[in-house]
Amino acid sequence: MSDREPNHGDAERRLGVFKTYKLYVGGKFPRSESGRVYEVTDSKGAWLANAPKSSRKDARDAVVAARKAFGGWSGATAYNRGQVLYRVAEMLEGRREQFVREVAAAEGLSKSKAGAVVDAAIDRWVWYAGWTDKIGQIAGGANPVAGPFFNLSTPEPTGVVAVLAPQKSSLLGLVSVVAPVIATGNTAVVVASADAPLPALSLGEVLATSDVPGGVVNILTGATAEIATPLAAHQDVNAIDLTGADAALAKELEIAAADNLKRVLRPRDVDADGGDWLASPGTHRLTAFLETKTVWHPTGALGAAGSSY
């Protein structure tokens, strides 16, 4: 047998090279500070990979990274943010087959159905990218006042948002809760689905090689309650999306979030795991984590003095 001929016997005995997944924090891929991992299985119980099991320290590190990135990201023009997000959609399209495999395994879907879900996730990312420089038109505007003043209200991002991703919609649901947060200038600490985290970790790889600055999105995996509890109580987290929490956990987190008056987005019926993530998302998630700044400015010759409240 020629040296160039394949040895089919060896090929049959070959061990597959399994991927080592890591967290995505601050634009880098650290292992969990605790060194823990947990087994991820498909819908039939077959082992897929090991995922890092995040600790409270990992959650704190992610908040630090998100806060550090907030100034630059919120200060970018809305048009620029839209271009950056559109680039993410382009890269998701380029890795479509990988995400189809991961979504199919995670959610027990056929390849064709998983493909439809991935296509919807990419389209949804493009949709939110298009809203970056338009949300100000519907969330702000000129206000009528009785006096010689211009009175203008404009939306501004809330800050660092903790996002509990849906438990069963591993990619489309994930994109539907993360994209609107960063489209409006916030930064995010994302707690991925505990049972189906691999599409979220792969999204981190896409973000790392896109134009999204490190720290704008940080992705943690592990037990949702263990990670979400310190995030809800963290004084430097400004808001929390409870979509991925069950009723009991959501109540606990909402109480903890009240300590520093966090904005809280409660799960709605349509956001539940039994809801239809393929339905039109509307704009409620775009406005959920926006503050309103109102500026008063005198009219006339003395207008240059202006004031804001």
N, C-alpha and C positions, 0 to 999 in steps of 0.2 A: 504493500500500500504506500502510495506517495506521501511524503511529509505534508503535502498541501491538502490531502484528502481529509475531510472531517471524520472524527471518530464518533460515530453515532451512539455507541455504547456509553461513552463519557458524557455525551450531551443529555442522554436520558437520566443520568445520575447527577446532573448538575444542580446545585442548590441555587435558588433564586436570590437575587440581591434585593433585600427589602429596604425601603426608604426609611431614613431616620428623620422624623419630624421634630421641629423645634418651635419654640414660641417666636413671635414676631414683636419685638419691643424696641422702640427708638431707632427703627430702620435696620436693626440687627437681628440675629437669630440665636438668642441664648438658650441654653438648657434651663429647665426649672431650677431655681435656687435650691430647692429641696432635693434635687436629684431623682425625684419620683417620676415614674411613668405608669400608664395604665393601658390595658389592651383595648384596641378598637376592633369591633367585629362588624361584619355586614349584616343585612337584614335577616340572614339565615343562621347567624351565629358563627360564621367562618372568620378566622382571625385575619385582619388586614394589615395591622401595624401597631406599633406602640406610640402613644402620644404623650407629651409631657404633662404632668399633673401640677398645675400652678399652685403656688403657695401665697400666703398673705404678702410676703416680701416681693414676690413677682408682681402682685397687684399694685403695691406702692411704687415699685420701679416704673411700671407702666404709666402711672399717674404723673410721675416726675417727667417722663419723656413727653407725655401729652401736653403738659403745662409749658415745657420748654419750646415745643413746636407751635404753640397757640399764637404767639405774637406775629410770627412770620406768615403763618397760614391765614389768619384773620385779616392781616394787613395787606394781603395780596388783592389785586383787583378781582372782581367777580368774573370778568371775562377770562382772566388767567386761570382761575380755579376751574372754570368750565373746560378749558383746553387741557388742563392736567387730568381731569376726570375722564375726558373723552379718550385720552391716551390709554388709560386703564382699560377701557372697553375694547380698544384695539388689541391690547395684549391678551385680554380674556378670549377674544375671538381666535387669536393665534394658538391658544392652548385649549381650544374647545374640546378636542377629543379626550384630553386628560380629565377635564371636568365632567364630561359625560360619563366616563368610567367611574369616577369617584361618586357622583350623584347617584348613579344606578346602584352601586354597591351600598351606599349609605341609606337610600330610601326604598330599596327593593323595587326599582322601576326597570322596565325594559329599556333597551338602548334607545329606541325611538322616543319613548316618553321622557327619558332623561335628557335626550337631545333637545326636546321642546322646552324643558325646564331651563336648561343652560342658555338656550337662545333667548328665553324670556328674561333671564338674569342679565345678559349682556345688553338687551334692549332697554331694560330698566335702568342700567347704569348710564346709558346714553341719554335717557329721558331726564334723569336728574342732572346730568352734566349740562343739559340745555336750560335748566332752571336757574343756574347760578346767577346770571345777570338779569333775571326777570322777576325773581321773587320780591325784589324791592318795590316793583310796580304794584303788587297786590297787597303787600304787607305794610306799605307806607304810603305817604302822599301829603298833599297840602290840606290843612285844617282851617275851616272858617272861624275867624275870631272877630270880636267887636272892637276894632281899633286899628291903628295904622301899623300893623305888623304882618310879616310873613310868619306863618306857623307851620313848620314842616316836621313830619314824623318819618323816621327812617329805621329799618331793622338792623340790629347788630347781633352777632353770635353770642350765645350765653357763656361759652368757655369749654371746659373739659366735660365731656359727656360719657358716662358709663352706659354701655349698651349690652343688654342681655339678649343674645340672638335667639331666634326661635329654635326649639328643640328638634323639630322634625323636618323643617324646610331648610336643608343644610346649605344651599347656595342662594336660591331665589329669595327666601325669607331673610337670609343674612344680608344680601345686597340691598333689600328693601328697607332695612333698618339702619344700615351703615352709610349708604350713599347720601341720603338727605342730611344726615348730621354734618358730614364734612363739606357737602355742597354749599352750605350756608355759613361756612367759616369756622365751625367748631372743630375740636380735635376729639378723638374717640379712644376709649379703652373698651375693647370688645371681649365679652365672654362668649366663646363659641358654644355651639351645641355640645353637650357632654357626650352623647352617644354617637354623634356623627360630626366629628370635628375636622376631618381631613380636608373637605373643600375649603373650610375657613383658613386652615394653615397653608393650603396651596394659594389661596387669595393673597396671603401675606407675601408669598414669593413673587407674585405678580406685582404687588405694590412696591416691593423692594427694588424691582428693576424698572419701575415706571418713573414718572416725574413727581410723584407724591413725596414730599419731604419726609424724612424719618421722624417718627413720633406723631404724625398726624393721625395714623391709625395704628393701634397696638392690639395684638390678638393673643388672648390667653385661652388655654384649654384646661379641662379638669372638671371637678365637681362644681356645679353652678353656685350652690349655696356657699361653699367654702370661699370662692373668689368674690362673689357679689357682696357678701356681708361687710368686708372691710372697705369695699368701694362705696357702698351706701353711706358708711359712717365717715368716710374720708373728708376732711375739711377743705381739700383743694379740688374736689369734684363738684361741679356746679349743677349737674343734672343727671338723671338716670332714666333709662328706658327699661321698663319691667317686662317687656314682651316675652322673654324666655323663662320667666318665673311662674311657678304654679301659684294658686290663690294664697296658700298659707305663707309661702316665702315672700310673695309680693307685699303682703301686709307687714311682715317684719321689716322688710327693706324700706318701705314707705315711712315707717316710724323712725328708723335710723336716719333716713334722708332729711327728716324735719329738723335735725339738730343744726344744720347750717342753711336751712330754707332752700334746699335743692329743688329745682324744677323736676317734677315727676310725670312721666308719661305712662299712664296705666294701660294695661292690655285692653284692647277692644275685642268684641266678638269676632270681627273679621281678621284680627291678628292671631287668634288662637290657632293651635296646631291643626284644628279641623277647618280653619278658615280657608278662603280662596286667595292664595298669594298671587295668582295669575290675574286677579281683578285689577282694574285701574286703581292706583294707589292714592290719587288725589293729592292735595297739597298739605294735608294736616301734619305730616311728618316734617315737612320743610319749615313750617311755622312753629312747631312744638318747642324748639330750642333757640328761639330768637327773642331778643329784648327790643323794646322800642325806645329810641332816643328822640325827644321832641326839642326842636330848636326854634326859638323866637328871634326874629330879626326885624328891627324897625325899618319902615319904609321911609323914603325921602332922603334929604341931604345928610341927615345924621345916621343913616343906615349902616355905615361902616363900623359903628361901635358894637352892634349885635350882642346878644347874650343867649345862653342856652341853659336849660334846666333838665 
